[in-house]
Amino acid sequence: METLVPILYIIAFGLFIYGLMGLTGPKTAVRGNKIAAVGMTIAVIATLLQVRHNWVLIVVGLIVGAALGVPSARQVKMTAIPQMVALFNGVGGGAVALIAWSEFRTSGGFATEATYVIVASLFGAIIGSVSFWGSLIAFGKLQEILPSRPIGLGKAQQAVNLLLLVAAIVCAVFAGLGGASQLWVIGLLVLAAVLGMLVVLPIGGADMPVVISLLNALTGLSAAAAGIALDNTAMIVAGMIVGASGSILTNQMAVAMNRTIPAIVAGGFGGTTLVPGADDGVDRTVTSTSAADAAIQMAYASQVIVVPGYGMAVAQAQHAVKDMAKLLEAKGVEVKYAIHPVAGRMPGHMNVLLAEADVSYDALKEMDDINDEFSRTDVTLVIGANDVTNPAARSDSSSPIFGMPILNVDQSRSVIVLKRSMSSGFAGIDNPLFYAENTSMLFGDAKKSVSEVTEELKAL
């Protein structure tokens, strides 16, 4: 057994890394997930082989977890994937916090534990609690249970957050002295919980993709710390993989928005309460179009670029878009998809949707690869994307998204925007693209509108 368990762990870790490599592209993502799942199954089996007691509780926990997790994951709508990811990620952090509390209780207040075990447990407790409660706030914002706009304490926000962090560390110090009252651990968990909520509440909806990635990284780090405390190799390795990959992804997404992680944590922008163009004295008019006109424009184009956004996810229009693109390609029109790194409400949201509709990976173009092509494009079809196409990011220094890299949609010869209404995007700001001379608006449900365009294409 002493030889078998380490061998199983090594196999599991190899599968973790190989599976993670598969997540670099839609073609291999499903296979990568399955490989990593096999690795985790092997790691769980290796851990259970070391268990000498509490088998009943372990089995009950596995059954309850599977009963809650499997139906939730299978039944969740694609539009709700971001909040499900936030919720499931938070549960991991919460589990680590409870493990730390349990370790304190079962060790007589860390009376007999080594210093590194105490430090790792208390670190995991703070980070896990922050991640759990912060993820709940992120879930509430994404689910629109809470307002997506920033909710904070103004100038006092950072001072309060720092005070809570210092107070949590003080509780950790007293809890780690050995034989202390468990009230110190409870106080630590409560302070970290309030800190987690106050960190995420001031962050606006437009920054939610970055927040989800950051919280995911924190959960990974807390799991690794718990693994050190429990002497569990699987938790250490898996936690560090999640923490490292989540940190890298968080940084990449922040760079894609031309924002720093401290700036996002200090209070992001975004919300759905602002009224586009409200009372600023500027006369704004839009040009409406029809499905027939849109079909004619695209049918006689040499290249069409589709820009998907959260509106496509809400309408579940990805399959209709694939059908429309297939017809256009049959008419000799080249169709490409421009993917902004933070389009949607979680990392890779648009890639997941389009992969579900079997859109060719070769047709998916990242922002840096596609931006120069807009000026050579006859028609760009924007489906429910707002902030990632907003030219104010380039020209309006007073805009909260000024400096954020965007898709150069406005440089196309013709732009057709599919939207339900003129409401603002998740950043809560107006989009001048909608009023441009080369832009026309096709109002209505995105799936229905695309299907109508497809029918018109069939008639041409």
C-alpha positions as CSV (number, residue, x, y, z in Angstrom):
1,M,0.0,0.0,0.0
2,E,2.9,2.4,0.8
3,T,4.1,1.9,-2.8
4,L,0.7,1.8,-4.5
5,V,-0.6,5.1,-3.2
6,P,2.3,7.3,-4.4
7,I,2.2,5.6,-7.8
8,L,-1.5,6.4,-8.1
9,Y,-0.9,10.0,-7.1
10,I,1.8,10.4,-9.8
11,I,-0.5,9.0,-12.5
12,A,-3.3,11.3,-11.3
13,F,-1.1,14.4,-11.4
14,G,0.1,13.5,-14.9
15,L,-3.6,13.3,-16.0
16,F,-4.3,16.6,-14.3
17,I,-1.6,18.4,-16.3
18,Y,-2.4,16.6,-19.5
19,G,-6.1,17.4,-19.1
20,L,-5.3,21.0,-18.4
21,M,-3.4,21.2,-21.6
22,G,-6.5,20.1,-23.5
23,L,-8.4,23.1,-22.2
24,T,-6.3,25.4,-24.4
25,G,-8.8,25.0,-27.3
26,P,-12.4,24.0,-28.0
27,K,-11.4,21.0,-30.1
28,T,-9.7,19.3,-27.2
29,A,-11.5,20.9,-24.2
30,V,-14.0,18.1,-23.7
31,R,-11.3,15.4,-23.9
32,G,-9.2,17.5,-21.5
33,N,-12.0,17.6,-19.0
34,K,-12.6,13.9,-19.2
35,I,-8.9,13.1,-18.8
36,A,-8.6,15.4,-15.7
37,A,-11.8,13.8,-14.3
38,V,-10.2,10.4,-14.6
39,G,-7.1,11.8,-12.8
40,M,-9.2,13.1,-10.0
41,T,-11.0,9.8,-9.6
42,I,-7.7,8.0,-9.3
43,A,-6.5,10.6,-6.7
44,V,-9.7,10.1,-4.7
45,I,-9.2,6.3,-4.7
46,A,-5.6,6.7,-3.6
47,T,-6.7,8.9,-0.7
48,L,-9.5,6.6,0.3
49,L,-6.9,3.7,0.4
50,Q,-5.2,5.5,3.2
51,V,-8.4,6.0,5.3
52,R,-8.8,3.7,8.2
53,H,-12.1,5.0,9.7
54,N,-15.3,7.1,9.0
55,W,-16.2,5.1,5.9
56,V,-19.9,5.7,6.5
57,L,-19.5,9.4,6.6
58,I,-17.3,9.4,3.5
59,V,-19.8,7.4,1.5
60,V,-22.7,9.6,2.7
61,G,-20.8,12.7,1.7
62,L,-20.0,11.3,-1.7
63,I,-23.7,10.4,-2.3
64,V,-25.0,13.8,-1.1
65,G,-22.4,15.6,-3.2
66,A,-23.2,13.6,-6.3
67,A,-26.9,14.0,-5.8
68,L,-26.6,17.8,-5.6
69,G,-23.8,18.3,-8.1
70,V,-24.6,16.0,-11.0
71,P,-28.3,17.2,-11.6
72,S,-27.3,20.8,-11.2
73,A,-24.5,20.6,-13.8
74,R,-26.6,18.6,-16.3
75,Q,-29.7,20.8,-16.0
76,V,-28.1,24.2,-15.8
77,K,-28.8,26.5,-18.8
78,M,-25.8,27.8,-20.8
79,T,-26.7,31.3,-19.8
80,A,-26.4,30.3,-16.1
81,I,-23.0,28.6,-16.4
82,P,-21.1,31.7,-15.0
83,Q,-23.1,31.7,-11.8
84,M,-22.9,28.0,-11.5
85,V,-19.1,28.2,-11.8
86,A,-19.0,30.9,-9.2
87,L,-21.2,28.8,-6.8
88,F,-19.3,25.6,-7.3
89,N,-16.0,27.4,-6.9
90,G,-17.2,29.0,-3.7
91,V,-18.2,25.6,-2.2
92,G,-14.6,24.5,-2.6
93,G,-13.4,27.5,-0.6
94,G,-16.0,26.9,2.1
95,A,-15.0,23.3,2.4
96,V,-11.4,24.3,3.1
97,A,-12.6,26.8,5.8
98,L,-14.6,24.1,7.5
99,I,-11.7,21.7,7.3
100,A,-9.5,24.2,9.1
101,W,-12.1,24.6,11.8
102,S,-12.4,20.8,12.2
103,E,-8.6,20.5,12.5
104,F,-8.6,23.0,15.3
105,R,-11.3,21.2,17.2
106,T,-9.8,17.7,16.7
107,S,-6.3,18.7,17.6
108,G,-7.2,20.4,20.9
109,G,-6.7,23.9,19.5
110,F,-3.6,23.0,17.5
111,A,-1.9,22.0,20.8
112,T,0.1,19.2,19.3
113,E,0.4,20.3,15.7
114,A,3.6,21.4,14.0
115,T,3.9,25.1,13.2
116,Y,3.6,24.6,9.4
117,V,0.4,22.7,9.9
118,I,-1.1,25.6,12.0
119,V,0.0,28.2,9.5
120,A,-1.3,26.3,6.5
121,S,-4.7,25.6,8.2
122,L,-5.3,29.2,9.3
123,F,-4.1,30.5,5.9
124,G,-6.6,28.1,4.2
125,A,-9.3,29.2,6.6
126,I,-9.0,32.9,5.8
127,I,-8.6,32.5,2.0
128,G,-11.3,29.8,1.9
129,S,-13.8,31.9,3.7
130,V,-13.0,34.9,1.6
131,S,-13.5,32.8,-1.6
132,F,-16.7,31.2,-0.4
133,W,-18.5,34.4,0.6
134,G,-17.1,36.4,-2.3
135,S,-18.3,33.7,-4.7
136,L,-21.8,33.9,-3.2
137,I,-21.8,37.7,-3.9
138,A,-20.6,37.1,-7.4
139,F,-23.3,34.5,-7.9
140,G,-25.9,37.0,-6.6
141,K,-24.7,39.6,-9.0
142,L,-24.7,37.3,-12.0
143,Q,-28.1,35.8,-11.1
144,E,-29.3,39.4,-10.6
145,I,-30.4,38.7,-7.1
146,L,-28.1,41.5,-6.1
147,P,-27.6,44.7,-8.2
148,S,-24.8,44.3,-10.7
149,R,-23.7,47.9,-10.1
150,P,-20.8,48.5,-7.6
151,I,-22.0,48.6,-4.0
152,G,-19.4,50.0,-1.6
153,L,-18.5,52.3,1.2
154,G,-16.9,55.0,-0.9
155,K,-13.5,56.2,0.2
156,A,-13.7,54.2,3.4
157,Q,-13.9,50.9,1.5
158,Q,-10.2,50.0,1.4
159,A,-9.6,51.1,4.9
160,V,-12.4,48.8,6.1
161,N,-11.1,45.9,4.0
162,L,-7.6,46.4,5.4
163,L,-9.0,46.5,9.0
164,L,-10.9,43.3,8.5
165,L,-7.9,41.6,7.0
166,V,-5.7,42.7,10.0
167,A,-8.3,41.6,12.5
168,A,-8.6,38.2,10.8
169,I,-4.8,37.7,11.0
170,V,-4.8,38.7,14.7
171,C,-7.5,36.1,15.3
172,A,-5.4,33.6,13.4
173,V,-2.3,34.4,15.6
174,F,-4.2,33.9,18.8
175,A,-5.9,30.7,17.5
176,G,-2.5,29.3,16.5
177,L,-0.8,29.8,19.9
178,G,-2.1,26.3,21.0
179,G,-5.0,25.4,23.3
180,A,-6.8,28.7,22.5
181,S,-10.6,29.1,22.6
182,Q,-12.3,28.2,19.3
183,L,-13.9,31.6,19.4
184,W,-10.7,32.9,17.8
185,V,-11.3,30.6,14.8
186,I,-15.0,31.5,14.6
187,G,-14.0,35.1,14.7
188,L,-11.4,34.6,12.0
189,L,-14.0,32.9,9.8
190,V,-16.6,35.6,10.3
191,L,-14.2,38.4,9.7
192,A,-12.9,36.7,6.5
193,A,-16.5,36.2,5.4
194,V,-17.3,39.9,5.8
195,L,-14.1,40.7,4.0
196,G,-15.0,38.4,1.1
197,M,-18.4,40.1,0.7
198,L,-17.0,43.6,0.9
199,V,-14.3,42.8,-1.6
200,V,-16.7,41.7,-4.3
201,L,-19.7,44.0,-3.6
202,P,-17.9,47.1,-4.9
203,I,-16.9,45.3,-8.1
204,G,-19.3,46.0,-11.0
205,G,-20.8,43.6,-13.4
206,A,-18.4,44.4,-16.2
207,D,-15.5,43.0,-14.2
208,M,-17.3,39.8,-13.2
209,P,-15.3,37.5,-15.6
210,V,-12.1,38.7,-13.9
211,V,-13.6,38.3,-10.4
212,I,-14.7,34.7,-11.1
213,S,-11.2,33.8,-12.3
214,L,-9.6,35.5,-9.3
215,L,-11.9,33.7,-6.8
216,N,-11.1,30.4,-8.5
217,A,-7.4,31.0,-8.0
218,L,-8.0,31.8,-4.3
219,T,-9.9,28.6,-3.9
220,G,-7.0,26.7,-5.4
221,L,-4.5,28.3,-3.1
222,S,-6.7,27.5,0.0
223,A,-7.1,23.9,-1.1
224,A,-3.3,23.6,-1.5
225,A,-2.9,25.0,2.0
226,A,-5.4,22.5,3.4
227,G,-3.4,19.8,1.6
228,I,-0.3,20.8,3.4
229,A,-2.1,20.8,6.8
230,L,-3.6,17.4,6.1
231,D,-0.5,15.9,4.4
232,N,-2.6,15.2,1.4
233,T,-0.5,15.3,-1.8
234,A,-3.5,15.3,-4.1
235,M,-4.9,18.5,-2.6
236,I,-1.5,20.2,-2.7
237,V,-0.9,19.5,-6.4
238,A,-4.5,20.0,-7.6
239,G,-4.8,23.2,-5.5
240,M,-1.5,24.6,-6.8
241,I,-2.5,23.8,-10.4
242,V,-5.8,25.6,-10.0
243,G,-4.2,28.5,-8.1
244,A,-1.5,29.0,-10.7
245,S,-3.7,28.6,-13.8
246,G,-6.4,30.8,-12.2
247,S,-3.8,33.5,-11.4
248,I,-2.4,33.5,-15.0
249,L,-5.9,33.7,-16.5
250,T,-6.9,36.5,-14.1
251,N,-3.8,38.5,-15.2
252,Q,-4.5,37.8,-18.9
253,M,-8.1,39.0,-18.6
254,A,-7.1,42.1,-16.7
255,V,-4.6,42.9,-19.4
256,A,-7.3,42.4,-22.0
257,M,-9.4,45.0,-20.3
258,N,-6.4,47.3,-19.8
259,R,-7.0,47.3,-16.1
260,T,-4.9,46.2,-13.1
261,I,-6.1,43.5,-10.7
262,P,-5.7,45.9,-7.7
263,A,-7.8,48.5,-9.6
264,I,-10.5,45.9,-10.2
265,V,-10.5,44.8,-6.5
266,A,-10.5,48.4,-5.4
267,G,-13.9,48.8,-7.1
268,G,-14.9,48.0,-10.6
269,F,-17.4,49.6,-12.9
270,G,-20.6,48.1,-14.3
271,G,-24.2,47.8,-13.7
272,T,-27.6,48.0,-15.5
273,T,-29.1,51.1,-13.9
274,L,-27.8,53.8,-16.2
275,V,-29.9,55.1,-19.1
276,P,-28.1,55.4,-22.4
277,G,-27.6,59.0,-23.4
278,A,-29.7,60.3,-20.6
279,D,-30.2,64.1,-20.6
280,D,-26.9,65.1,-22.2
281,G,-28.4,67.2,-24.8
282,V,-27.2,65.1,-27.7
283,D,-29.7,64.1,-30.4
284,R,-29.3,60.4,-31.0
285,T,-31.0,58.5,-33.8
286,V,-30.6,54.9,-34.9
287,T,-31.2,53.2,-38.2
288,S,-33.5,50.1,-38.0
289,T,-33.2,47.3,-40.5
290,S,-35.1,44.1,-41.4
291,A,-34.2,40.5,-41.7
292,A,-34.5,40.7,-45.4
293,D,-32.2,43.7,-45.8
294,A,-29.7,42.0,-43.5
295,A,-29.8,38.9,-45.5
296,I,-29.2,40.8,-48.8
297,Q,-26.2,42.6,-47.3
298,M,-24.6,39.4,-46.1
299,A,-25.4,37.3,-49.1
300,Y,-23.5,39.7,-51.4
301,A,-20.6,40.2,-49.1
302,S,-17.2,38.6,-49.5
303,Q,-16.5,38.4,-45.8
304,V,-18.9,38.5,-42.7
305,I,-17.6,38.7,-39.2
306,V,-19.9,37.6,-36.4
307,V,-19.3,39.2,-33.0
308,P,-21.0,37.2,-30.2
309,G,-21.9,38.6,-26.8
310,Y,-23.9,37.8,-23.8
311,G,-27.1,38.5,-25.8
312,M,-26.4,35.4,-27.9
313,A,-26.1,33.4,-24.7
314,V,-29.4,34.7,-23.3
315,A,-31.2,33.9,-26.6
316,Q,-29.4,30.6,-27.0
317,A,-28.8,31.6,-30.6
318,Q,-25.5,29.8,-31.3
319,H,-27.1,27.0,-33.3
320,A,-29.2,29.4,-35.3
321,V,-25.9,31.4,-36.0
322,K,-24.2,28.2,-37.2
323,D,-27.1,27.4,-39.6
324,M,-27.0,31.0,-41.0
325,A,-23.2,30.8,-41.4
326,K,-23.5,27.5,-43.2
327,L,-25.9,29.1,-45.8
328,L,-23.6,32.1,-46.2
329,E,-20.6,29.8,-46.8
330,A,-22.6,27.8,-49.4
331,K,-23.0,31.2,-51.2
332,G,-19.2,31.8,-51.2
333,V,-19.2,34.2,-48.3
334,E,-16.3,33.7,-45.8
335,V,-17.6,33.8,-42.2
336,K,-15.4,34.4,-39.2
337,Y,-16.1,34.9,-35.5
338,A,-14.4,37.6,-33.5
339,I,-14.0,36.6,-29.8
340,H,-13.2,39.2,-27.2
341,P,-11.4,37.8,-24.1
342,V,-14.1,39.1,-21.7
343,A,-17.2,38.7,-23.9
344,G,-20.0,37.2,-21.8
345,R,-19.8,36.7,-18.1
346,M,-17.0,34.3,-17.6
347,P,-13.7,33.4,-19.3
348,G,-14.2,31.6,-22.6
349,H,-18.0,32.0,-22.5
350,M,-18.4,32.6,-26.2
351,N,-16.0,29.8,-27.1
352,V,-18.1,27.4,-25.1
353,L,-21.3,28.4,-26.7
354,L,-20.0,28.2,-30.3
355,A,-18.2,24.9,-29.6
356,E,-21.5,23.6,-28.4
357,A,-22.9,24.4,-31.9
358,D,-20.0,22.7,-33.6
359,V,-18.6,25.9,-35.0
360,S,-15.2,25.2,-36.5
361,Y,-12.3,26.2,-34.2
362,D,-10.5,27.6,-37.2
363,A,-13.3,30.2,-37.7
364,L,-12.9,31.5,-34.1
365,K,-10.5,34.4,-34.1
366,E,-9.1,36.1,-31.0
367,M,-9.2,39.9,-30.8
368,D,-5.5,40.5,-31.8
369,D,-5.9,38.2,-34.8
370,I,-9.1,39.7,-36.1
371,N,-9.0,43.4,-35.4
372,D,-7.0,44.3,-38.6
373,E,-9.6,42.5,-40.7
374,F,-12.6,44.7,-39.8
375,S,-11.5,47.5,-42.1
376,R,-11.6,44.9,-45.0
377,T,-14.9,43.4,-43.9
378,D,-18.2,44.0,-45.8
379,V,-20.6,43.2,-43.0
380,T,-20.1,42.7,-39.2
381,L,-23.0,41.1,-37.4
382,V,-22.9,42.0,-33.7
383,I,-25.1,39.7,-31.6
384,G,-25.8,41.0,-28.2
385,A,-22.3,42.4,-27.6
386,N,-22.1,45.9,-26.0
387,D,-19.1,46.9,-24.1
388,V,-16.5,44.9,-26.1
389,T,-17.5,46.8,-29.3
390,N,-17.8,50.3,-27.7
391,P,-15.6,52.8,-29.6
392,A,-15.8,55.1,-26.6
393,A,-13.0,53.0,-25.2
394,R,-10.7,54.5,-27.8
395,S,-11.9,58.1,-28.0
396,D,-13.7,59.2,-24.8
397,S,-11.3,59.7,-22.0
398,S,-14.2,60.3,-19.6
399,S,-15.6,56.8,-20.3
400,P,-15.1,54.2,-17.5
401,I,-13.9,51.8,-20.2
402,F,-11.4,54.2,-21.8
403,G,-8.2,52.4,-22.7
404,M,-9.9,48.9,-22.8
405,P,-8.9,47.0,-26.0
406,I,-12.1,46.5,-28.0
407,L,-13.1,44.8,-31.3
408,N,-12.8,47.3,-34.1
409,V,-16.3,46.7,-35.3
410,D,-17.0,50.3,-36.2
411,Q,-14.3,50.1,-39.0
412,S,-16.4,47.7,-41.0
413,R,-18.2,48.9,-44.1
414,S,-21.5,47.9,-42.6
415,V,-22.5,46.9,-39.1
416,I,-25.7,45.1,-38.2
417,V,-26.4,45.0,-34.4
418,L,-28.9,42.5,-33.0
419,K,-30.4,43.6,-29.7
420,R,-33.7,43.4,-27.9
421,S,-33.6,47.1,-27.1
422,M,-31.3,50.1,-26.7
423,S,-30.5,49.2,-23.1
424,S,-26.9,49.5,-22.0
425,G,-24.5,46.6,-21.5
426,F,-23.1,45.2,-18.3
427,A,-20.8,48.2,-17.9
428,G,-23.9,50.4,-17.7
429,I,-22.8,52.9,-20.4
430,D,-24.0,54.0,-23.8
431,N,-22.5,52.7,-27.0
432,P,-21.9,55.2,-29.8
433,L,-21.6,52.4,-32.3
434,F,-25.4,52.1,-32.3
435,Y,-25.8,55.6,-33.7
436,A,-23.0,55.4,-36.4
437,E,-23.9,56.0,-40.0
438,N,-22.7,52.6,-41.0
439,T,-24.7,50.8,-38.3
440,S,-28.2,49.5,-38.5
441,M,-30.2,47.9,-35.7
442,L,-32.2,44.6,-36.0
443,F,-34.3,44.6,-32.9
444,G,-35.8,41.5,-31.3
445,D,-34.8,38.2,-29.8
446,A,-31.4,37.2,-31.3
447,K,-32.4,33.6,-32.0
448,K,-35.6,34.6,-33.7
449,S,-33.8,37.4,-35.7
450,V,-31.0,35.1,-36.9
451,S,-33.6,32.5,-37.9
452,E,-35.5,35.1,-39.9
453,V,-32.3,36.1,-41.6
454,T,-31.6,32.5,-42.4
455,E,-35.0,32.0,-44.0
456,E,-34.5,35.2,-46.1
457,L,-31.1,33.8,-47.2
458,K,-32.8,30.6,-48.4
459,A,-35.1,32.6,-50.6
460,L,-32.3,34.5,-52.3
